[in-house]
Structure formats: C-alpha cells, structure tokens
C-alpha cells in the first residue's frame, strides 16, 4: 500500500494542567486521516517550539524529551514499513493502536446490524411488526452490496467509518434501479439507527448521523372516491375468495385499520363504547398507539355477515382474512374487474377512510387522527391537503351564499 504518512508533535493548550504545563501530543496522518494521542510528556508552553515541534534549548529536560520524541517518530516509521510490507491496508488508527499497544476491541458493522435484526425478530408481535424486520433486512442486504462496491470489503471496522459514510450509502442507493428518493432516505435512516446505537454504546467517538441530511419528499396519497367505493361494494364477483377480500377491503375503508390490525382483530376487541354503540378497541401493531373506532353501519354489516364463517368460528378472529400476498393478488383482480385505475392496497383503504369517508364529511382532524392511531396530528394533516373535492364543495357553498346576498341587495 502506497500511503502518504506524516508525524507531528504539538503542545495541546486545551489540555493545560493545573501546574500550567501543557501535554505534548503526537498526531499521525495517513492519507489525510488523523489519529492522535498524548506522548505522556508535558512542558511549559514558553519552552515549546511550534516551528520545530520540539523543546527549545539544550537543557537536560529538553534533551531527554526531544530524544524521547525522536524515538517515537522512529517507531512510527518502523511500523509504517512493517505495514507496507504486509500489503494490508492500514490507516492512522492502526498505527496508533500498534504504537500505544492499545487493547481495542474490534467491532464490525455487519455483525452489529445482524444482532439488531435478531432482537427485532424476537420481539415480533410485541414491539415490532413483520414489515419492520423486512425493511431492516433489505437495508442490510443493500449495505453488504455497498461495502463491496465502494470499499471492496465484505465488512468494515466501525472505528474506520468516515463522516461521509451515510451520504455515500445514500448516493449508492440512488444509483440502483427502482429506488427513489424516499426509498433511499428510508434505508439510510435505518442504517443511521445502527450507527446511532454504536455511538450511544461508546463504540465510536463521533455521532455520524449528524452528517446526513436526507429528507423525504411528500408523495401523493392514493384514495378512492365515493363512486369508486360504491362500485367495489356493489360488485358481485365469481368465487367466494374475491367477495371476502372485497368485504375486508371495504371494512378497512370504513374503519381505517391496516391489514395487519384487521388480521389480528378478535371478537373481544368489539365492545360497547361511551355512546352505547359498538366500538373497535385496539392498538396499532405498527406504532403501538391506541386506536378506538366507532363502528359505522357498513362495518357492522360485514362483521355480522361473517360471524359464522368457518375461518372465524375456528380461529376466534373477527373476520376471515387471507394472507397478505393472497389479498394483494385478489385486490388487483378486483380493481381490474371494477375498471379502477388505481392500485388497491390496504394503504389505499386506510387513506380512503381518512379522506373520502371522514374528513370530506366534516369529521374533525383530531377525531380522525385518534381513530387512525397517528402519533402526531401532523401526519393526519397531510390528508387534508389533498382534498380538492372538499375545497370545491366549500367554495360552491360560498358562491351560493354570496349570490343570495347579492340578490337581497
């Protein structure tokens, strides 16, 4: 390895001791990357020559300390030659550790990431959803590919991570097909969590996350109109599977529940609310936030329709819900048969509840936010921005009022 190495001794004034003596530090630089440590010697600042990097004069103290510094510099050069002959890559930290005999524990990024994912897997259904684990596993796969392409390594010592590491990873993701800004930011923020853990555990000295400034772009929310909801609701499909998925999708449109939350619903979660009507009392699996939802008549009808279904009677579940993969396949068929040119997913149903079903019908933002189980009302406010239909209705009503006033005048 052809490395550019420099050695510098300096008096570190910021570490001035109570006796006004200043410690002498050794700074090693390899290819622009620094590592420094105290030589164990200190000096009166007036006796130090910054130009010559050694003590001034020919006193016994000056001769002893300067000789010691010369030996240290010589040892650095010996280690440089040794590492160069080994043909192994090295940096300033490697030389520092060898010179000081530091008994450092090497920690590598991939095992730390894998241990993190293992802990998530053990807490599935309690603190984490399967989708969370899937996202971190995907991020880990991208990280392994990035390390090999950018660093020609299958792993990396976390002590050798540069401040640019997260930004380099973000750039790498953006060069891959089918990864847009939000996907790149999502994966980079997942990796940021791992690096934040390293910093909090004092495994690395710098908080590398502060150097990353990626931001999510606001995306258009996919939701159904009243006419599209009616089309799907009234469509009679051939085969019980399509009809079941259609009903579960409509149930989501009128409750705002995500697929996993409907899948986990039991009869015990239907109770009488403060108003004497039926409510769903549950916690969102994704966030753990409480989500209490009064049942609308359409949702009640769907529950009654399937109360004796074998998949309900034998499982204790509230509704017969198929696997996520099967549901998504059926939803695509339902959209095709109903001539709806939108991607039907449970995200779409949840967005439909927030927009067409509730906010468009003057349900307050606070109530919608609580039913959706949002951590912050800011998340709910995003839906209000896209309701052009509601804006149009409000302005038409205003036109009528203004016309009536003009007629009176």
N, C-alpha and C positions, 0 to 999 in steps of 0.2 A: 504494500500500500504506500503510495507517494503522498505523504502528509506534510502540510506546512505547519511547523511547530515553533512556538515562541515561549520564552520564560521571562517573567517579570517579577521582581521583588519590589514591594512598596510598603510604606508605613500607613496603616489604616487608621486615620484620625477619628473615624466614627466609633472606634473601639477603644478610645483613650481610657487608660486605667485611672484609678483614684490617686495614684502617685505621679500622675501626669506623664507616664511613659506610654508609648504607642506601640502596639504589636506589629511585627513585620509579617506580612502575608506573601505567599508565593502564588502567582497566577500563571496557570498553564493554559495555553490556547492551541487547539488543534483544529486546523481548517475553519477558523472563525468561531469555534465553540469553546467556551471557557469553563474552567474549574479552578477553584482557589481554596486555600486553607492556611491556617496560621502556622508559621515555622516554629512557634514556641519561644521565639526570641522577641524582646521588646527594647525600645530605645527612646532616649529623649529626642523629641521631634527636631530640635535645633541641631542635633548631630547627624541627622539623616540627609543624604544627598539624593534628591529625586532624579537628578540627571544621570547619576552613575549607579543608582539602585543599590547603594551600599553605604556603610557608615563613613563619615568623614574622618580624616586624620590618621594617626599611626599609634593611637593609644593601645594598651593591652586589650581593652574591651573591643575596640574597632577591629584589631587583628583577629581576635577569636571569633567574633560574629561574622566577619567577612569570610573567614576561612570556612565556617560552617555553611554559609550561603553558597560558596563555591562548590562544596561537596554535594549539596542538594541539587544544584544545577547539573553537576556531573552525573548524578544518579538519574536525573530526568533523561539525559542524553543516552545513557546506557539502556534504560527502559525503552526509549524510542527505537534504538537499533534492534533490541530484542523483539519488540512487537512487529517491526517492519520485516524482519527475517522470518517471522512465523507466518507471514502473509495473511494474518487475520485482520479484519477491520478493527480499528480502535479509535477512541476519542479521548478528550481531556479527562473525563471522569475515570476512564480505565487507568490512565497514568497516575492520577491522584490516588486511587484506591490501592494500586500496587506500591506506590511510594510511601503511603501512610500505613500500609498493612491493615487498612480498614476491613473489618469483618462484616461486609454488607451482604444482606440477603437479596439475591437477585429475584425480582418478581417480573413475570412476563404477562403481557396483556391478554393473550388468548385464554390461559387457564383462569384468570380473574373473571373474564367475561363468561366463561363456561360455568364457573361456580355460581355466578349471579343468576344465570338461567336455570340452573339446577334448583336454586332456592325458590324461584318463581314457580317452577313445576310442582314443588312440594306443597305450595300454598294455593294451587288452582282450586277455584270454587270457594275459597275463603277470603283471600285478599286480592287475587288476580283472576282475570278471565283468560280463556284459552287464546283469544286473539292477541293479548298482550305478550304471551310467551312466543307466539308465532312471529310477532313483529321483531322481538329481540333475537330470535334465531335467524331471521332473514338478515338483520343488521350484522350479526356475527359472520354470516356467510359472505356478505359484501366486504367486511373488514379483512377477512382472510385473503380475498382476492386483491384488495387494495394493498396489503402489506407485500404481497408477492410482486405486483406490478410496479409499485412505487419504490419499494425498499429492497426487493429481491430477497425477502426473508419470509419464513413461514410464521414467525413470531417476533416480538420486539421487547426488550427490557424497558419497563416503564420509566426508568431513570433517564433513558435516552430519547424520550418523546420531546419534540420541539414545540414551541408555541404555535407553529403553523399546522400542527398535526390535524386538527379538526377541520380547518379550512381546506387542507389538501384532500381529506376524505370527502368533504362536500363536493369539491371540484371533480374528483374521481367519479362520484355517483352521477353527476350531471353529464358525464361523457357516455354513460350507459344508455342504451335504448330503453324507451318506456319508463324512464324515471324523470318526473317533472320537478319543479321547484319544491312543492310541498312534500313530495316523497323524499327528496334529498335532505330537506330540513328535518323531517321526521326521523330518518335513520341517523343523521348526525347528532340530533338531540338524544337519541337512545344511547349512542356511543358516549355522548357528553355525561350521561348519568354514570357510566362506568368510570370515567376519568375523575368525576367529582367524588366518587367513593374512594378512589386511590388517594386523592388529596386529603379527604376527611380522615383517612386512616394514617396520614403522615407517611405514605409510601413514596410520594413525590412532593417536591418543595413548592412548586407553583400550581395554582389553580388554572389549568389550561383552558377551562371552559370560558373564561372571561375574554379570550381572544377570538371567540366565534360569535358572529353577529347575524346568522341566518334568520330570516323571517318568513313566516307562512304568508302566502298570497290568499286573499279572500276568494272563495270559489262560489259559483252559482249553485244554489240548492235545488235539487230535483224533487218536485212535489206534484201531486195530482190536483186537477180542478174538480169542482163538484160534478160536472158532466162525466169526467173520466171515472170518478169513484162510482157513480151510478151505473155506468157501462159495465164495469167489472162486477159490481154487486149483483146485477140482474142477469148476467151471462150464465147460461146453463151449459156446463161442459160435459163431454162424454168421458166417463170414468170418475170414480169417487175420489181418486187422488187429487186431481185438478180442482175439484169442488172444495175439498178440505183445505188445500193450500190457499185457494181464493178466499175462503172464510177466515182463515187465520190472518191473512194479509189485511182484510177489511177490519178485523178485530184490532190490528195494530194501528190502522188509520184512525180508529175511534178511541184508542187508549194511549197511543204514543209510546207503547212498550217496544223495546228492541227484541229481536229474535230470541236471544238467549234468556231474556227475562220472561217471555211468554213460554218458552220451552220449560222453564223451571217452575212456572206457576202451579200451585196446588189449590184444592178446594178450600183449604184452611185460610188461604190468603184473601178470600172473599168474605167480607164482614159488613155488618150494619154500621154506617157512618153516623156522624153527628146530626145529619139531617133525616135519619131514618131510612135512607136509601142504601143500596148496595155499593160498596167501595172495594177497590183492589188496594190492599196494603202490602207493599213490598219494598225491597231495597234493590237498586240497580246493581247488577253484578259488576259492571264496568267501573263504577265510581264508589259503590257502597252507600250512595246517598239515598235517603228515604224518599219514596215516590208513592203518594197516596192519590188514587184516581177514582172519582165518582163514575160509576158505570152508566154510559149512555144506553138508551133502549136497544140500539143495533148490537152493541156488545153483549148485552144481556141475552138477546135472542140467540146469538151464536153459542154462548155458554150452554143455554138450555138445549139447543139443537144437538149437542154432543155429550150431554151428561151421561148417556147410557152407551156411548161408543166403547167398543172393546179396548181400544188403546187408552181410554180414560179410566174405565172400570178396573182394569188390571194393573194400572200403574199409580193411581192416586193423583195423576196430573189433572189439571183443569181442562186442557184441550189436547186433541191428538196432533202433535207436532212432529213432522218428519225431520230427518237430518238436514243440516244446513245446505249441504250440496244438493240434495234432492229437491228441497224447497226452491232453491235458486233456479234449478232446471225447469221446474213447473211454472215459476213466475215468468220466465222467458216465453214459455208457450202461451201463458195467459195473456201477456202483452201482445203477442203476435195475433192471437185469436180475437182480441178486442181492438185491433188496429191502433194501439197506443205506441207512439214512437218515443217512449221514454224507458229507461232501464228500471224495471220494477225490482226493488230490493226492500228489505225491512227498514233501511235508512230512508228510502223514499216514503214509506208508510209513516214513519215517525215524523218526517218533515211535513207530510200532509196533515197530520194531526196538529202540528204547531201552527201551520199557516191556514189552509182552507177550512179546517174544522173548528179551530178555536180563535186565533187572532182575527181572522176575517169576520168572525161573528161576535166581535167585541168582548171576548173573554180577556181579562186583564193580563198584562205581561207577567205580573207577579204570580198569578194563578197558573199560567202556562208553564212558567219556569219551575214551579214547585212540582207540578204533575210530571214534567219531563225528567225531574231529578237532576237538574243542572246545578253545578257547584256555584255558578255565578250568573246573575241575570244578564250580564253582557253577552253570554252565549245565546240566550233567548232573543235578545235584541237584534241579532243577526237576521232572524226570520222576518222581523218587522220591516226591514229594509227592502225586501223583495216583493212586498205585497202591492204591486201596481194596481191590481184589481180593487183593492180596498181604497187606495188613493183615488182611483177613478170614481168609485161609488160616493166617496165623501165629497169630491168636487162636483159631481152631478147634483147631489143634495144641496150643495151650496148654491149652484146655479138656480135651482128651483126657488130657494129662499130669496135670492136676490131678485129674480123675476117677479115673485109675488109682491115684494116691497116696491118695485118699480110700478107695478100695476096699481097699488094703493095710492102711490104718489101721482 
